[in-house]
Amino acid sequence: MARVRKSPSSAVIEPLGSDLVALAQAYALDATTFPHCSLPPIFGDDAPPAVWIARADRGGAVIGFVATRANRTTLEISGIAVDSAHRRTGIGRALVRATTRSARARGFSSIELHVSTGNEAAVALYARERFRKARRIEGYYSTRHFPDGGDAWLMVRDLVS
């Protein structure tokens, strides 16, 4: 598949809402990106999580998502993925920024996420978006699917001064 080169401003970032086709596309992207499901349960008794999706064009196929869940005063990013044909085009940054805007609007004091210590591109993106490495967690991920013994960084962005 040819790599799509679009500017990040041309991507559409929107809440998942009730679009079941987009939900299925987000789950399919999740399944091709991670060895485990990173999207939180959408249906159930708990308050629904916030999920944003990225589309190359309004109404088009889902090319990325970020899923979050609230944990007291922290918004946790439980999963973020961008289709391989659209990586390094600003989609991931746009999804992180949508999450940051929402977290501020909802009154959270921080955002947390876990990222493989071997995923240098993602670590660099989060650092540029003002996340800091809080601690290294040994064996967080399966060693079959992740480098560095499955170690992860817990990265945090403080939203209050």
Legacy VTK file of the C-alpha trace (Angstrom):
# vtk DataFile Version 3.0
C-alpha trace
ASCII
DATASET POLYDATA
POINTS 161 float
0.000 0.000 0.000
1.347 3.432 -0.870
2.114 5.755 1.996
-0.426 8.556 2.233
1.147 11.988 2.726
-1.440 14.386 4.032
-0.888 17.334 6.247
-2.254 16.945 9.779
-4.607 19.854 9.215
-6.468 17.861 6.565
-7.297 15.019 8.977
-10.609 15.097 10.772
-10.371 14.423 14.531
-13.735 13.811 16.154
-15.352 12.049 19.105
-16.339 8.481 18.317
-19.996 9.126 19.092
-22.498 6.477 18.011
-21.009 5.615 14.595
-20.880 1.804 14.785
-18.915 1.501 11.531
-16.235 3.824 12.941
-16.256 1.783 16.157
-15.656 -1.420 14.174
-12.884 0.267 12.178
-11.233 1.489 15.391
-11.343 -2.060 16.828
-9.881 -3.448 13.594
-7.046 -0.904 13.730
-6.478 -1.775 17.383
-6.254 -5.488 16.522
-3.669 -4.880 13.787
-1.563 -2.564 15.997
-1.484 -4.246 19.409
-1.325 -7.888 20.558
-4.113 -7.120 23.072
-7.166 -4.903 23.018
-6.258 -1.366 24.082
-9.702 0.129 23.567
-11.703 0.179 26.795
-15.143 -1.429 26.880
-17.602 0.864 25.145
-20.749 -0.782 26.490
-21.516 -1.589 30.120
-22.600 -0.120 33.412
-19.679 2.288 33.818
-19.620 5.747 32.293
-18.403 5.440 28.720
-14.792 6.327 28.030
-13.805 9.132 25.722
-12.620 7.892 22.337
-11.573 10.122 19.469
-11.079 8.926 15.947
-9.139 10.313 13.016
-10.361 10.127 9.452
-8.457 11.214 6.352
-11.661 12.825 5.082
-14.987 13.678 6.720
-17.062 10.490 6.811
-14.129 8.394 5.560
-12.533 5.329 7.063
-10.966 5.516 10.512
-7.181 5.934 10.243
-6.434 6.474 13.924
-7.887 6.565 17.406
-7.105 7.477 20.972
-9.020 5.866 23.833
-9.072 7.252 27.369
-10.546 6.523 30.752
-10.901 8.651 33.839
-9.067 7.767 37.034
-9.906 10.395 39.658
-7.987 13.520 38.634
-6.015 11.798 35.868
-7.092 11.013 32.335
-5.401 7.794 31.223
-4.683 7.138 27.560
-5.375 3.418 27.314
-4.656 3.141 23.611
-3.552 5.229 20.679
-2.934 3.952 17.169
-2.526 5.302 13.658
-2.858 3.193 10.529
0.619 2.370 9.200
-0.053 4.158 5.899
-0.757 7.403 7.783
2.032 7.397 10.373
4.415 10.338 10.647
1.854 12.711 9.112
0.744 14.432 12.340
-2.293 12.248 13.055
-0.865 10.955 16.356
-0.017 14.506 17.451
-3.544 15.680 16.557
-5.045 12.839 18.615
-2.826 13.655 21.620
-3.771 17.320 21.372
-7.491 16.472 21.193
-7.036 14.425 24.351
-5.211 17.292 26.068
-7.933 19.802 25.177
-10.623 17.448 26.460
-8.730 16.705 29.681
-8.392 20.416 30.407
-12.052 21.078 29.611
-13.098 18.209 31.884
-10.933 19.481 34.770
-8.291 16.729 34.924
-4.960 17.642 36.527
-2.843 15.259 34.445
-2.740 12.774 31.570
-0.898 9.441 31.820
0.021 6.793 29.282
2.251 3.754 28.920
4.548 3.356 25.927
7.087 0.693 25.036
10.629 1.801 25.830
11.529 0.526 22.353
9.004 2.766 20.579
11.361 5.694 20.124
9.083 7.579 17.694
6.161 7.535 20.136
8.364 8.472 23.121
9.719 11.431 21.115
6.194 12.525 20.119
4.986 12.445 23.721
8.068 14.334 24.917
7.403 17.056 22.301
3.845 17.246 23.650
5.255 17.898 27.159
4.900 14.416 28.624
7.732 13.401 30.944
9.038 9.947 31.765
7.798 9.281 35.296
9.198 5.767 35.670
10.204 2.633 33.807
7.994 -0.405 34.365
9.774 -3.697 33.755
7.875 -6.421 31.877
4.753 -4.306 31.303
4.236 -5.702 27.788
4.629 -9.194 26.355
8.210 -9.828 25.250
6.874 -11.665 22.175
5.501 -8.427 20.750
7.555 -5.628 22.283
11.321 -4.954 22.415
13.393 -4.142 25.505
12.031 -7.060 27.509
8.524 -5.622 27.292
9.465 -2.621 29.423
7.314 0.498 29.300
7.641 4.117 30.268
4.886 5.632 32.349
4.698 9.113 30.843
2.796 11.967 32.475
1.710 15.393 31.360
0.753 17.789 34.138
-2.070 20.140 33.198
-2.002 22.415 36.221
0.858 24.737 37.124
LINES 1 162
161 0 1 2 3 4 5 6 7 8 9 10 11 12 13 14 15 16 17 18 19 20 21 22 23 24 25 26 27 28 29 30 31 32 33 34 35 36 37 38 39 40 41 42 43 44 45 46 47 48 49 50 51 52 53 54 55 56 57 58 59 60 61 62 63 64 65 66 67 68 69 70 71 72 73 74 75 76 77 78 79 80 81 82 83 84 85 86 87 88 89 90 91 92 93 94 95 96 97 98 99 100 101 102 103 104 105 106 107 108 109 110 111 112 113 114 115 116 117 118 119 120 121 122 123 124 125 126 127 128 129 130 131 132 133 134 135 136 137 138 139 140 141 142 143 144 145 146 147 148 149 150 151 152 153 154 155 156 157 158 159 160
